[in-house]
Amino acid sequence: MRGSGVRSRGLGLAVLSACAFGGSGVAAKPLIDLGLDPLQVVWMRVVVAALVLAPVALRYRVLPRQRPALIAGFGLLGVVGCQALYFVAIARIPVGIAILVEFLGPALLLGWIRLVQRRPVTRAAAVGVVLATGGMTCVVEIWTGLAFDALGLLYAFGAACCQVAYFVLADHGSDGDDAPEPVAVVAHGLLVGAAALTLAAHPWTMQWAELGHQAALGDRDVPAVLLVCWIGLVSTVVAYLAGVTSVRTLSPQVAAVVGVLEAVVATVLAWVLIDEHLGAAQIAGGALVLAGAFVAQTAAAAPPAAVPPASRPAVPELTR
């Protein structure tokens, strides 16, 4: 019963993370419409979150010396790569196409676990990925836009690869006695991400006065600063903390498939808040995504094959 309770907690955190991440697009779009560069919006998002978790980073200040590769990888790939590459991609290709390509991450993650780490993956997890990806095709109505920009697709694919890195790094070393606290990994990763984005976004050129204006969220005017706080606190701090903890509780492939709910949440919020209505195909696709997430999360982790200690590869455990 305890194991079931822990798994339910992990599932709840994964859903919370997906919902928190899913709310970022609706909040960020009005800021971009005000004239802010997409990379600068990402920079504000990460900086706000990094400042909030700075006390945590100070408390665990030895972690970067103990796990420098983990912190650098999580900050550059799990934070900067996932967020920045997606925003750059949607500047060149339709948002729906970019989301679909990015959320091929769960399928790429299964490939990483099976081919690179040589670990078995459950059939249910694979079926869940197929259902979720098929549902995502309906949600974004991929058939309505086929004019692809090669560079834009490359950016979106890069975001998908970074999404794989996020799930792998979130679980890295979690089975050891000295496993770093998820909140410490997130705090230091955000600091690394903020530093990297400062070099890329050039915030000193930002139109800071726009943050004092009202932004149009559908037919409502919302203070731009409030939107910045939302994407920084909810869509970043809450999203990353819940997401990393869920990966530790579940397994990366299961958490990744549940994370596909992010796109469904984003679509529903766009319907409610900015009057972007869902069609019948999108509703059916959302149901498929939910079904895929359910199938994957009910899968038990496949046990690794017995391997003699001398020949066992030194790789982190990614299924429990």
KENU-640144 format. One record per residue (C-alpha): residue number from 1; residue in three letters; x, y, z. Coordinates in Angstrom, 2 decimals, padded with zeros to 5 digits. Layout:
N
+-----+-----+---------+---------+---------+
:   n : res :       x :       y :       z :
+-----+-----+---------+---------+---------+
: NUM : ala :       X :       Y :       Z :
...
+-----+-----+---------+---------+---------+
% end
This chain:
320
+-----+-----+---------+---------+---------+
:   n : res :       x :       y :       z :
+-----+-----+---------+---------+---------+
:   1 : met :  000.00 :  000.00 :  000.00 :
:   2 : arg :  002.88 :  002.30 :  000.76 :
:   3 : gly :  004.32 :  001.75 : -002.71 :
:   4 : ser :  000.93 :  002.55 : -004.24 :
:   5 : gly :  000.72 :  005.74 : -002.19 :
:   6 : val :  004.19 :  006.85 : -003.27 :
:   7 : arg :  003.33 :  006.14 : -006.90 :
:   8 : ser :  000.09 :  008.11 : -006.60 :
:   9 : arg :  002.01 :  011.01 : -005.10 :
:  10 : gly :  004.48 :  010.89 : -007.97 :
:  11 : leu :  001.67 :  010.85 : -010.50 :
:  12 : gly :  000.03 :  013.82 : -008.82 :
:  13 : leu :  003.29 :  015.78 : -008.90 :
:  14 : ala :  003.79 :  014.91 : -012.58 :
:  15 : val :  000.31 :  016.20 : -013.41 :
:  16 : leu :  000.94 :  019.34 : -011.34 :
:  17 : ser :  004.19 :  019.93 : -013.19 :
:  18 : ala :  002.49 :  019.49 : -016.57 :
:  19 : cys : -000.28 :  021.91 : -015.62 :
:  20 : ala :  002.21 :  024.49 : -014.33 :
:  21 : phe :  004.37 :  024.23 : -017.44 :
:  22 : gly :  001.25 :  024.34 : -019.63 :
:  23 : gly :  000.24 :  027.72 : -018.25 :
:  24 : ser :  003.43 :  029.43 : -019.40 :
:  25 : gly :  002.48 :  029.93 : -023.04 :
:  26 : val : -000.82 :  031.71 : -022.39 :
:  27 : ala :  000.91 :  034.02 : -019.89 :
:  28 : ala :  003.95 :  034.66 : -022.08 :
:  29 : lys :  002.08 :  035.45 : -025.30 :
:  30 : pro :  000.71 :  038.82 : -024.07 :
:  31 : leu :  004.22 :  039.80 : -022.99 :
:  32 : ile :  005.58 :  039.03 : -026.45 :
:  33 : asp :  002.71 :  040.98 : -027.99 :
:  34 : leu :  003.85 :  043.98 : -025.94 :
:  35 : gly :  007.08 :  043.95 : -027.93 :
:  36 : leu :  009.35 :  041.88 : -025.70 :
:  37 : asp :  011.70 :  039.45 : -027.41 :
:  38 : pro :  010.84 :  035.78 : -026.72 :
:  39 : leu :  014.31 :  035.10 : -025.33 :
:  40 : gln :  013.92 :  038.05 : -022.99 :
:  41 : val :  010.63 :  036.62 : -021.74 :
:  42 : val :  012.39 :  033.32 : -021.05 :
:  43 : trp :  015.19 :  035.25 : -019.31 :
:  44 : met :  012.73 :  037.00 : -016.99 :
:  45 : arg :  011.02 :  033.70 : -016.25 :
:  46 : val :  014.25 :  031.97 : -015.26 :
:  47 : val :  015.71 :  034.94 : -013.35 :
:  48 : val :  012.58 :  035.34 : -011.20 :
:  49 : ala :  012.66 :  031.63 : -010.36 :
:  50 : ala :  016.41 :  031.69 : -009.67 :
:  51 : leu :  016.02 :  034.61 : -007.25 :
:  52 : val :  013.21 :  032.83 : -005.38 :
:  53 : leu :  015.32 :  029.68 : -004.96 :
:  54 : ala :  018.61 :  031.52 : -004.30 :
:  55 : pro :  018.40 :  030.78 : -000.53 :
:  56 : val :  018.13 :  027.08 : -001.37 :
:  57 : ala :  021.18 :  027.30 : -003.62 :
:  58 : leu :  023.07 :  029.02 : -000.79 :
:  59 : arg :  022.12 :  026.29 :  001.66 :
:  60 : tyr :  023.32 :  023.58 : -000.75 :
:  61 : arg :  026.27 :  025.63 : -002.03 :
:  62 : val :  028.60 :  022.62 : -002.08 :
:  63 : leu :  026.46 :  020.78 : -004.64 :
:  64 : pro :  028.08 :  022.38 : -007.74 :
:  65 : arg :  031.47 :  021.12 : -006.53 :
:  66 : gln :  030.10 :  017.66 : -005.80 :
:  67 : arg :  028.03 :  017.30 : -009.01 :
:  68 : pro :  029.34 :  019.89 : -011.50 :
:  69 : ala :  028.26 :  017.93 : -014.60 :
:  70 : leu :  024.76 :  017.37 : -013.25 :
:  71 : ile :  024.23 :  021.05 : -012.39 :
:  72 : ala :  025.71 :  022.34 : -015.65 :
:  73 : gly :  023.74 :  019.84 : -017.73 :
:  74 : phe :  020.46 :  020.50 : -015.95 :
:  75 : gly :  020.89 :  024.27 : -016.24 :
:  76 : leu :  022.02 :  024.38 : -019.87 :
:  77 : leu :  019.85 :  021.57 : -021.25 :
:  78 : gly :  016.94 :  021.10 : -018.85 :
:  79 : val :  016.35 :  024.83 : -018.35 :
:  80 : val :  017.89 :  026.90 : -021.17 :
:  81 : gly :  017.62 :  024.31 : -023.94 :
:  82 : cys :  014.01 :  023.30 : -023.31 :
:  83 : gln :  012.71 :  026.85 : -022.94 :
:  84 : ala :  014.84 :  028.90 : -025.34 :
:  85 : leu :  014.87 :  026.49 : -028.28 :
:  86 : tyr :  011.10 :  026.17 : -028.16 :
:  87 : phe :  010.60 :  029.94 : -028.22 :
:  88 : val :  013.03 :  030.33 : -031.10 :
:  89 : ala :  011.27 :  027.52 : -032.97 :
:  90 : ile :  007.81 :  029.09 : -032.76 :
:  91 : ala :  009.22 :  032.23 : -034.35 :
:  92 : arg :  009.84 :  030.21 : -037.53 :
:  93 : ile :  007.20 :  027.43 : -037.62 :
:  94 : pro :  003.59 :  027.10 : -036.37 :
:  95 : val :  003.27 :  026.76 : -032.61 :
:  96 : gly :  001.35 :  023.48 : -032.94 :
:  97 : ile :  004.06 :  021.90 : -035.07 :
:  98 : ala :  006.75 :  023.02 : -032.63 :
:  99 : ile :  004.81 :  021.54 : -029.70 :
: 100 : leu :  004.34 :  018.23 : -031.48 :
: 101 : val :  008.02 :  017.97 : -032.39 :
: 102 : glu :  009.10 :  018.92 : -028.86 :
: 103 : phe :  006.78 :  016.36 : -027.31 :
: 104 : leu :  008.40 :  013.61 : -029.28 :
: 105 : gly :  010.68 :  013.75 : -026.24 :
: 106 : pro :  009.00 :  010.77 : -024.51 :
: 107 : ala :  009.64 :  008.59 : -027.57 :
: 108 : leu :  013.24 :  009.80 : -027.73 :
: 109 : leu :  013.60 :  009.05 : -024.02 :
: 110 : leu :  012.49 :  005.46 : -024.52 :
: 111 : gly :  015.05 :  005.17 : -027.32 :
: 112 : trp :  017.77 :  006.54 : -025.02 :
: 113 : ile :  016.93 :  004.07 : -022.26 :
: 114 : arg :  016.66 :  001.09 : -024.60 :
: 115 : leu :  019.55 :  001.77 : -027.02 :
: 116 : val :  022.06 :  003.83 : -025.06 :
: 117 : gln :  021.58 :  002.57 : -021.51 :
: 118 : arg :  020.58 : -000.90 : -022.71 :
: 119 : arg :  017.71 : -001.05 : -020.23 :
: 120 : pro :  014.36 : -002.74 : -020.95 :
: 121 : val :  011.25 : -000.61 : -021.26 :
: 122 : thr :  007.75 : -001.84 : -020.61 :
: 123 : arg :  005.32 : -002.48 : -023.43 :
: 124 : ala :  002.71 : -000.35 : -021.66 :
: 125 : ala :  005.08 :  002.64 : -021.58 :
: 126 : ala :  005.72 :  002.26 : -025.32 :
: 127 : val :  001.97 :  001.97 : -026.04 :
: 128 : gly :  001.39 :  005.06 : -023.92 :
: 129 : val :  003.89 :  007.02 : -026.01 :
: 130 : val :  002.21 :  005.92 : -029.24 :
: 131 : leu : -001.24 :  006.92 : -027.98 :
: 132 : ala : -000.02 :  010.23 : -026.60 :
: 133 : thr :  001.89 :  011.14 : -029.76 :
: 134 : gly : -001.10 :  010.21 : -031.93 :
: 135 : gly : -003.37 :  012.27 : -029.72 :
: 136 : met : -000.96 :  015.20 : -029.89 :
: 137 : thr : -001.20 :  015.08 : -033.68 :
: 138 : cys : -004.95 :  015.67 : -033.36 :
: 139 : val : -004.62 :  018.33 : -030.66 :
: 140 : val : -002.34 :  020.53 : -032.75 :
: 141 : glu : -004.12 :  019.60 : -036.02 :
: 142 : ile : -000.86 :  018.94 : -037.82 :
: 143 : trp : -002.70 :  018.52 : -041.12 :
: 144 : thr : -003.58 :  022.23 : -041.20 :
: 145 : gly : -000.02 :  023.43 : -041.66 :
: 146 : leu :  002.58 :  021.70 : -043.77 :
: 147 : ala :  004.88 :  024.59 : -044.70 :
: 148 : phe :  007.86 :  023.66 : -042.58 :
: 149 : asp :  010.94 :  025.77 : -042.09 :
: 150 : ala :  013.90 :  023.40 : -041.83 :
: 151 : leu :  015.73 :  025.51 : -039.26 :
: 152 : gly :  012.57 :  025.92 : -037.19 :
: 153 : leu :  012.05 :  022.16 : -037.14 :
: 154 : leu :  015.68 :  021.73 : -036.12 :
: 155 : tyr :  015.18 :  024.09 : -033.19 :
: 156 : ala :  012.04 :  022.21 : -032.10 :
: 157 : phe :  013.84 :  018.89 : -032.39 :
: 158 : gly :  016.63 :  020.35 : -030.28 :
: 159 : ala :  014.02 :  021.26 : -027.64 :
: 160 : ala :  012.81 :  017.65 : -027.72 :
: 161 : cys :  016.35 :  016.37 : -027.16 :
: 162 : cys :  016.76 :  018.80 : -024.27 :
: 163 : gln :  013.50 :  017.50 : -022.84 :
: 164 : val :  015.03 :  014.02 : -022.83 :
: 165 : ala :  018.08 :  015.43 : -021.03 :
: 166 : tyr :  015.77 :  017.05 : -018.47 :
: 167 : phe :  014.14 :  013.74 : -017.53 :
: 168 : val :  017.43 :  011.80 : -017.53 :
: 169 : leu :  019.27 :  014.39 : -015.43 :
: 170 : ala :  016.32 :  014.80 : -013.05 :
: 171 : asp :  016.66 :  011.11 : -012.16 :
: 172 : his :  020.47 :  011.00 : -012.22 :
: 173 : gly :  021.90 :  009.43 : -009.09 :
: 174 : ser :  018.52 :  009.25 : -007.36 :
: 175 : asp :  019.08 :  005.68 : -006.18 :
: 176 : gly :  022.28 :  006.45 : -004.29 :
: 177 : asp :  022.57 :  007.26 : -000.61 :
: 178 : asp :  024.08 :  010.65 : -001.47 :
: 179 : ala :  021.41 :  011.59 : -004.01 :
: 180 : pro :  021.10 :  015.40 : -004.23 :
: 181 : glu :  017.86 :  016.97 : -003.11 :
: 182 : pro :  015.58 :  017.80 : -006.08 :
: 183 : val :  015.09 :  021.36 : -004.84 :
: 184 : ala :  018.88 :  021.86 : -004.74 :
: 185 : val :  019.32 :  020.58 : -008.30 :
: 186 : val :  016.56 :  022.88 : -009.54 :
: 187 : ala :  017.92 :  025.91 : -007.65 :
: 188 : his :  021.44 :  025.59 : -008.99 :
: 189 : gly :  020.20 :  024.65 : -012.46 :
: 190 : leu :  018.14 :  027.84 : -012.59 :
: 191 : leu :  021.16 :  029.91 : -011.56 :
: 192 : val :  023.20 :  028.37 : -014.38 :
: 193 : gly :  020.29 :  028.93 : -016.78 :
: 194 : ala :  019.90 :  032.56 : -015.73 :
: 195 : ala :  023.58 :  033.23 : -016.31 :
: 196 : ala :  023.54 :  031.60 : -019.75 :
: 197 : leu :  020.35 :  033.37 : -020.82 :
: 198 : thr :  021.76 :  036.73 : -019.75 :
: 199 : leu :  024.44 :  036.32 : -022.40 :
: 200 : ala :  021.92 :  035.20 : -025.04 :
: 201 : ala :  018.93 :  037.49 : -024.35 :
: 202 : his :  020.76 :  040.81 : -023.82 :
: 203 : pro :  018.31 :  042.04 : -021.16 :
: 204 : trp :  020.02 :  045.46 : -021.12 :
: 205 : thr :  018.31 :  046.12 : -024.47 :
: 206 : met :  014.86 :  045.15 : -023.18 :
: 207 : gln :  011.98 :  047.63 : -023.20 :
: 208 : trp :  011.60 :  047.67 : -019.42 :
: 209 : ala :  008.90 :  050.35 : -019.51 :
: 210 : glu :  006.52 :  047.83 : -021.11 :
: 211 : leu :  006.39 :  045.93 : -017.82 :
: 212 : gly :  004.49 :  048.83 : -016.30 :
: 213 : his :  001.71 :  048.52 : -018.87 :
: 214 : gln : -001.38 :  046.36 : -019.06 :
: 215 : ala : -001.20 :  043.29 : -021.30 :
: 216 : ala : -004.18 :  041.93 : -023.22 :
: 217 : leu : -005.13 :  038.45 : -022.01 :
: 218 : gly : -008.08 :  037.71 : -024.24 :
: 219 : asp : -010.67 :  040.42 : -023.56 :
: 220 : arg : -009.10 :  041.28 : -020.21 :
: 221 : asp : -006.25 :  043.62 : -019.34 :
: 222 : val : -003.72 :  042.15 : -016.92 :
: 223 : pro : -000.65 :  043.88 : -015.42 :
: 224 : ala :  002.42 :  042.71 : -017.31 :
: 225 : val :  004.31 :  042.32 : -014.04 :
: 226 : leu :  001.66 :  039.87 : -012.82 :
: 227 : leu :  002.23 :  037.71 : -015.90 :
: 228 : val :  005.98 :  037.76 : -015.30 :
: 229 : cys :  005.40 :  036.63 : -011.72 :
: 230 : trp :  003.13 :  033.81 : -012.94 :
: 231 : ile :  005.60 :  032.37 : -015.44 :
: 232 : gly :  008.44 :  032.77 : -012.95 :
: 233 : leu :  006.79 :  031.36 : -009.84 :
: 234 : val :  004.17 :  028.90 : -011.08 :
: 235 : ser :  005.38 :  027.90 : -014.56 :
: 236 : thr :  009.00 :  027.60 : -013.45 :
: 237 : val :  009.50 :  027.17 : -009.68 :
: 238 : val :  006.44 :  024.97 : -009.09 :
: 239 : ala :  006.76 :  023.23 : -012.46 :
: 240 : tyr :  010.41 :  022.24 : -012.08 :
: 241 : leu :  010.22 :  021.26 : -008.40 :
: 242 : ala :  007.15 :  019.08 : -008.98 :
: 243 : gly :  008.60 :  017.69 : -012.19 :
: 244 : val :  011.99 :  016.66 : -010.79 :
: 245 : thr :  010.39 :  015.12 : -007.70 :
: 246 : ser :  007.92 :  013.17 : -009.85 :
: 247 : val :  010.75 :  011.75 : -011.96 :
: 248 : arg :  012.45 :  010.54 : -008.78 :
: 249 : thr :  009.20 :  008.94 : -007.57 :
: 250 : leu :  008.06 :  007.38 : -010.84 :
: 251 : ser :  010.51 :  006.62 : -013.65 :
: 252 : pro :  011.72 :  008.99 : -016.39 :
: 253 : gln :  009.74 :  007.33 : -019.18 :
: 254 : val :  006.48 :  007.32 : -017.20 :
: 255 : ala :  006.93 :  010.91 : -015.99 :
: 256 : ala :  007.78 :  011.97 : -019.55 :
: 257 : val :  004.55 :  010.56 : -020.96 :
: 258 : val :  002.47 :  012.17 : -018.21 :
: 259 : gly :  004.30 :  015.39 : -019.05 :
: 260 : val :  002.67 :  015.33 : -022.49 :
: 261 : leu : -000.42 :  016.63 : -020.67 :
: 262 : glu :  001.33 :  020.01 : -020.75 :
: 263 : ala :  000.29 :  020.58 : -024.35 :
: 264 : val : -003.31 :  019.62 : -023.59 :
: 265 : val : -003.37 :  021.99 : -020.62 :
: 266 : ala : -001.92 :  024.78 : -022.75 :
: 267 : thr : -004.60 :  024.23 : -025.39 :
: 268 : val : -007.45 :  024.24 : -022.86 :
: 269 : leu : -006.13 :  027.39 : -021.18 :
: 270 : ala : -005.89 :  029.08 : -024.56 :
: 271 : trp : -009.56 :  028.15 : -025.13 :
: 272 : val : -010.68 :  029.52 : -021.76 :
: 273 : leu : -008.47 :  032.59 : -021.44 :
: 274 : ile : -007.85 :  033.86 : -024.96 :
: 275 : asp : -010.84 :  032.37 : -026.76 :
: 276 : glu : -008.96 :  029.91 : -028.99 :
: 277 : his : -011.67 :  027.28 : -029.37 :
: 278 : leu : -011.05 :  023.54 : -029.58 :
: 279 : gly : -012.44 :  021.54 : -032.46 :
: 280 : ala : -013.84 :  018.02 : -032.30 :
: 281 : ala : -010.55 :  016.53 : -033.52 :
: 282 : gln : -008.61 :  018.38 : -030.83 :
: 283 : ile : -010.96 :  017.15 : -028.10 :
: 284 : ala : -010.57 :  013.57 : -029.37 :
: 285 : gly : -006.80 :  014.04 : -029.46 :
: 286 : gly : -006.79 :  015.26 : -025.90 :
: 287 : ala : -008.64 :  012.12 : -024.86 :
: 288 : leu : -005.96 :  010.01 : -026.58 :
: 289 : val : -003.21 :  011.90 : -024.77 :
: 290 : leu : -004.92 :  011.27 : -021.43 :
: 291 : ala : -005.33 :  007.60 : -022.32 :
: 292 : gly : -001.66 :  007.34 : -023.24 :
: 293 : ala : -000.61 :  008.96 : -019.98 :
: 294 : phe : -002.84 :  006.57 : -018.01 :
: 295 : val : -001.53 :  003.46 : -019.79 :
: 296 : ala :  002.08 :  004.50 : -019.25 :
: 297 : gln :  001.73 :  005.42 : -015.59 :
: 298 : thr :  000.12 :  002.08 : -014.74 :
: 299 : ala :  003.09 :  000.19 : -016.17 :
: 300 : ala :  005.42 : -001.44 : -013.69 :
: 301 : ala :  009.10 : -000.82 : -014.33 :
: 302 : ala :  010.71 : -003.70 : -016.14 :
: 303 : pro :  013.46 : -005.32 : -014.06 :
: 304 : pro :  016.96 : -005.24 : -015.54 :
: 305 : ala :  018.38 : -008.49 : -016.83 :
: 306 : ala :  020.89 : -010.22 : -014.59 :
: 307 : val :  024.40 : -009.14 : -015.53 :
: 308 : pro :  027.63 : -010.26 : -013.84 :
: 309 : pro :  029.11 : -007.47 : -011.73 :
: 310 : ala :  032.30 : -007.34 : -013.77 :
: 311 : ser :  030.44 : -006.70 : -017.02 :
: 312 : arg :  027.61 : -004.51 : -015.71 :
: 313 : pro :  027.77 : -001.07 : -017.37 :
: 314 : ala :  028.26 :  001.87 : -015.04 :
: 315 : val :  025.12 :  003.82 : -015.87 :
: 316 : pro :  022.57 :  005.50 : -013.59 :
: 317 : glu :  019.44 :  003.56 : -012.72 :
: 318 : leu :  016.52 :  005.12 : -014.53 :
: 319 : thr :  013.72 :  002.72 : -013.65 :
: 320 : arg :  012.68 :  001.65 : -010.22 :
+-----+-----+---------+---------+---------+
% end
